[in-house]
Amino acid sequence: MRGLAVIIMIQCHAFNSFTRVDLRESSGYVLSQFVGGMAAPLFLFMAGMTFGFQMESLGLREPSRLRRWFVSLRRAGYILTIAYLFRLTNWLGSLPNAKVEELLKVDILNCMGLAMAAFALVALFDSNDRVRYALLGGLVVASAAPVMSGFDWSGVWPWLRDYLVPSPLRGRFPFFPCASYIGFGLAAGAVIKRTTAERMDRLMQWVVLLGFALVLGAEYFTSLPYSVYSNADFWRNSPGLILIRVGIALVLLAGAYLWTEYCAPLGWSWIENFGKTSLLVYWVHVVLVYGDWTKPLRYALTVFQAGLATVGVIVLMVALAELRLRWRPTKGQRWKAGTTVAGAPA
């Protein structure tokens, strides 16, 4: 599922970088960006799921609530550190034309780290309460997004505002409403982690039904001619859009389970490799697509040519993921050989 999100992300960024400006209203480009809108929700939802896996494992071996909270906060801090390292490398790559504002841009990793720090609080509760409070937190964040956006943020430092509410600029991922994906994903991850293999098929059936119910129900209520919000913007802060995308994520989750469990042959899978190396691929492809290496292609291609360039970027990233995964066990074997006492069993 994460590998699928990587593919959606790459095509979205590649088309955005390479397609000519006068073709931005064409159906092919619009479709690429419309589909690309699911990349960030999927990454955040999956980050919440793995966060839920971690909390469930901590709950089994760590009786101290404060210790579980500290470990969860440390994970959030790690993501925030990676986020600023990513911004720093992009800034250094833009020299001598680098702008200080680029160091403070609120990207998806920044949102992910802040949201995980907030939802780390559910680690203080037992397993069942953890799911309830994660769901409640996700609903509260999504429901509060239009209200938070309606406040006057003109006197607030732009960096802090971009962390909290939608910015006038694109490419920002504010806590309200994006953090809600972490909460919903955390609840899903906790439930899946506790489900036995024998009951997983039944769980995925309910996941599909819930996913379609969220999509259809949220779409119905957002299309009503009246709303409880006076300033809700569907594409920026609408709770309806959040629930629709969560529903799509749940359907994709069940589809990923069905494919990997019953359809995909055993062995090498480039999409699974993308999922295993998603952070590295995210980091490198942004530098490649938006960096100086591809500057001659920037805003210079037709939609068809941008599609070919997208395929080229995906092939390069497949090779990068494969090299990373092949290098990892080799390095581990060298370390093991160098640290194993002579004569001891390997």
C-alpha positions in Angstrom: 0.0 0.0 0.0 2.9 2.4 0.8 4.5 1.4 -2.5 1.3 2.4 -4.3 1.4 5.7 -2.6 5.0 6.2 -3.8 3.9 5.6 -7.4 1.1 8.1 -7.0 3.5 10.6 -5.5 6.1 10.3 -8.2 3.7 10.7 -11.1 2.1 13.7 -9.4 5.4 15.5 -8.9 6.8 14.6 -12.3 3.8 15.9 -14.2 3.7 19.0 -12.1 7.4 19.7 -12.8 7.6 18.8 -16.5 4.3 19.7 -18.1 4.0 23.0 -20.0 2.1 25.7 -18.3 -0.3 26.1 -21.2 -1.3 22.4 -20.9 -2.3 22.6 -17.2 -6.0 22.5 -18.1 -5.8 19.4 -20.2 -7.6 16.3 -19.1 -4.4 14.2 -18.8 -2.6 16.7 -16.5 -5.7 17.4 -14.4 -6.2 13.6 -13.9 -2.6 13.2 -12.8 -3.0 15.9 -10.1 -6.4 14.6 -9.0 -5.0 11.1 -8.4 -1.9 12.6 -6.9 -4.0 14.2 -4.2 -4.2 10.8 -2.6 -0.5 10.5 -2.1 -0.2 12.6 1.1 -3.3 11.1 2.8 -2.0 7.6 2.1 1.4 8.3 3.5 -0.1 9.9 6.6 -2.6 7.1 7.0 0.2 4.5 6.7 2.4 6.4 9.1 -0.5 6.2 11.6 -0.9 2.5 11.0 2.8 1.8 11.7 2.4 4.0 14.8 -0.5 1.9 15.9 1.6 -1.3 15.3 4.3 0.1 17.5 2.0 1.1 20.3 0.4 -2.3 20.3 3.8 -4.0 20.6 4.8 -1.5 23.4 1.6 -2.3 25.2 2.5 -6.0 25.4 6.1 -5.5 26.7 6.0 -2.1 28.5 3.7 -1.8 31.5 4.7 1.8 32.2 2.3 4.3 30.5 4.8 7.1 30.7 7.5 5.0 29.1 5.1 4.1 26.2 4.4 7.8 25.7 8.1 8.7 25.8 9.0 6.0 23.2 6.1 7.3 21.0 7.3 10.9 21.3 10.8 9.8 20.4 9.5 8.3 17.2 7.7 11.6 16.4 10.9 13.5 17.1 12.8 11.3 14.7 10.4 12.1 11.9 10.7 15.8 12.6 14.4 15.6 12.6 14.3 13.8 9.2 11.9 16.5 8.0 14.4 19.3 8.7 17.3 17.3 7.3 15.3 17.0 4.1 14.7 20.7 4.0 18.4 21.4 4.7 19.6 19.2 1.8 17.1 20.8 -0.6 18.3 24.2 0.6 22.0 23.3 0.1 21.1 21.9 -3.4 19.6 25.3 -4.3 22.8 27.3 -3.6 23.6 30.0 -4.5 19.9 30.8 -5.2 18.7 29.2 -1.9 16.2 31.1 0.2 15.9 30.9 3.9 12.2 30.4 3.7 12.8 27.0 2.1 14.3 25.8 5.4 11.0 26.5 7.2 8.6 25.1 4.6 6.0 22.8 6.2 6.2 19.7 4.2 4.5 16.3 4.7 7.2 15.0 7.0 6.8 18.1 9.2 3.1 17.5 9.5 3.7 13.8 10.1 6.1 14.5 13.0 3.8 17.0 14.7 0.7 14.9 14.3 2.5 11.8 15.7 3.7 13.9 18.7 0.1 14.9 19.4 -1.4 11.4 18.9 1.4 9.9 21.0 -0.9 10.7 24.0 -3.0 7.7 23.2 -0.1 5.5 24.2 -1.1 6.4 27.8 -4.2 4.3 27.4 -4.9 0.6 27.1 -5.5 -1.0 23.8 -9.3 -0.6 23.4 -9.3 3.0 24.7 -6.3 3.7 22.4 -8.5 2.9 19.4 -11.4 4.9 20.6 -9.3 8.0 21.4 -7.4 7.8 18.2 -10.7 7.8 16.2 -12.0 10.6 18.4 -8.9 12.6 17.9 -9.0 12.2 14.1 -12.7 13.3 14.1 -12.0 16.3 16.3 -9.0 17.5 14.1 -11.0 17.0 10.9 -14.2 18.7 12.3 -12.2 21.6 13.8 -10.3 22.4 10.6 -12.8 24.9 9.0 -13.2 26.6 12.4 -9.4 27.0 12.8 -9.1 28.3 9.3 -11.7 30.9 10.0 -9.6 32.6 12.7 -7.6 35.7 11.9 -4.0 34.4 11.5 -2.6 37.7 10.0 -0.6 38.5 13.1 0.9 35.0 13.6 4.4 34.1 12.4 3.8 32.5 8.9 5.9 29.4 9.9 3.6 28.7 12.9 0.5 29.4 10.8 1.6 27.0 8.1 2.0 24.3 10.8 -1.6 24.8 12.0 -3.9 25.8 9.2 -3.9 25.8 5.3 -1.6 28.3 3.8 -2.3 30.6 0.9 0.5 28.8 -0.8 0.3 25.3 -2.2 2.5 22.5 -1.0 1.9 23.0 2.7 0.5 20.3 5.0 -1.1 21.8 8.1 -2.1 20.0 11.3 -5.7 21.0 10.7 -6.9 18.9 8.9 -4.0 16.6 7.8 -3.2 15.2 11.2 -6.5 13.5 11.3 -5.2 10.9 8.8 -2.6 9.9 11.5 -5.4 9.3 14.0 -7.5 7.2 11.7 -4.5 5.3 10.6 -3.4 4.7 14.2 -6.8 3.2 15.0 -6.7 1.0 11.9 -3.2 -0.2 12.7 -4.1 -1.1 16.3 -7.1 -3.2 15.2 -5.1 -5.0 12.5 -2.2 -5.7 14.8 -4.6 -7.5 17.2 -6.4 -9.5 14.5 -5.3 -13.1 14.1 -4.5 -14.4 10.6 -7.6 -16.6 10.7 -9.9 -13.6 11.1 -8.1 -11.2 8.7 -10.3 -12.1 5.7 -13.4 -11.2 7.7 -11.8 -8.0 9.0 -10.9 -6.9 5.4 -14.5 -7.5 4.3 -15.7 -5.0 7.0 -12.9 -2.6 6.0 -14.2 -2.5 2.4 -17.8 -2.0 3.6 -16.7 0.8 6.0 -14.6 2.4 3.3 -17.4 2.6 0.8 -19.8 3.8 3.5 -17.4 6.7 4.4 -17.0 7.7 0.7 -20.7 7.6 -0.1 -21.8 9.1 3.2 -19.3 11.9 3.2 -20.0 12.7 -0.4 -23.7 12.9 0.2 -23.4 15.3 3.2 -20.9 17.5 1.5 -23.2 17.9 -1.5 -26.1 19.2 0.6 -26.9 22.9 -0.1 -26.4 23.9 3.6 -23.6 23.3 6.1 -22.8 23.8 9.7 -19.6 25.7 8.7 -19.7 29.2 7.3 -16.3 29.1 5.6 -15.6 25.4 4.7 -13.4 25.0 1.6 -13.9 21.4 0.2 -10.4 21.1 -1.2 -8.6 22.8 1.8 -10.3 22.1 5.1 -13.5 20.1 4.6 -14.1 17.2 7.0 -16.0 15.6 4.2 -13.0 15.4 2.0 -11.0 13.9 4.9 -13.6 11.1 5.4 -13.8 10.5 1.6 -10.0 10.0 1.5 -10.0 7.8 4.6 -12.7 5.7 2.9 -10.5 5.4 -0.2 -7.5 4.5 1.9 -9.5 1.7 3.6 -10.6 0.3 0.3 -7.0 0.4 -1.0 -5.9 -1.3 2.2 -8.3 -4.2 1.6 -7.2 -4.3 -2.0 -3.6 -4.5 -1.0 -4.3 -7.3 1.4 -6.3 -9.2 -1.3 -3.5 -8.8 -3.8 -0.6 -9.7 -1.6 -2.4 -12.6 0.1 -4.1 -14.3 -2.9 -2.9 -12.8 -6.2 0.7 -11.7 -6.2 3.3 -14.4 -6.9 6.0 -14.9 -4.2 9.4 -13.3 -4.9 10.6 -10.0 -6.1 8.1 -7.1 -6.1 9.1 -3.6 -7.2 6.0 -2.0 -5.6 6.8 -3.7 -2.3 10.4 -2.5 -2.6 9.0 1.1 -3.0 7.1 0.6 0.2 10.2 -0.6 2.0 12.3 2.3 0.8 9.7 5.0 0.6 11.6 7.7 2.6 14.7 7.3 0.4 12.7 7.3 -2.8 10.8 10.4 -1.6 14.0 12.2 -0.7 15.8 11.4 -4.0 13.0 11.8 -6.4 12.1 15.3 -5.2 15.8 16.4 -5.8 15.7 14.7 -9.2 12.3 16.1 -10.4 12.6 19.6 -9.0 16.4 20.0 -8.9 18.9 21.4 -11.4 19.5 18.1 -13.0 16.2 18.2 -14.8 16.0 22.0 -15.2 15.9 21.9 -19.0 12.7 19.8 -18.8 11.0 22.1 -16.4 7.6 23.2 -17.8 8.8 22.2 -21.3 7.0 18.9 -22.1 3.7 17.9 -23.5 1.4 15.7 -21.4 2.5 12.6 -23.3 6.2 13.5 -23.0 5.7 14.2 -19.3 4.2 10.7 -19.0 7.3 9.2 -20.6 9.5 11.2 -18.3 7.5 10.0 -15.3 8.1 6.4 -16.4 11.8 7.2 -16.6 11.8 8.6 -13.1 9.9 5.5 -11.8 12.5 3.2 -13.4 15.3 5.1 -11.8 13.7 4.9 -8.4 13.0 1.2 -8.9 16.8 0.7 -9.4 17.6 2.9 -6.4 15.2 0.9 -4.2 16.7 -2.4 -5.4 20.3 -1.1 -4.7 19.3 0.0 -1.3 17.7 -3.3 -0.3 20.6 -5.3 -1.7 23.2 -3.1 0.1 21.4 -3.4 3.4 21.8 -7.2 4.0 25.4 -7.1 2.6 26.4 -4.4 5.1 24.7 -6.3 7.9 26.5 -9.5 7.0 29.9 -7.7 7.0 29.1 -6.1 10.4 28.0 -9.5 11.8 31.2 -11.2 10.5 33.3 -8.5 12.1 31.6 -8.7 15.5 31.1 -12.4 15.9 33.6 -14.1 18.3 35.8 -16.5 16.5 34.5 -20.1 16.8 31.0 -18.9 18.0 28.0 -20.1 16.0 26.8 -17.6 13.5 
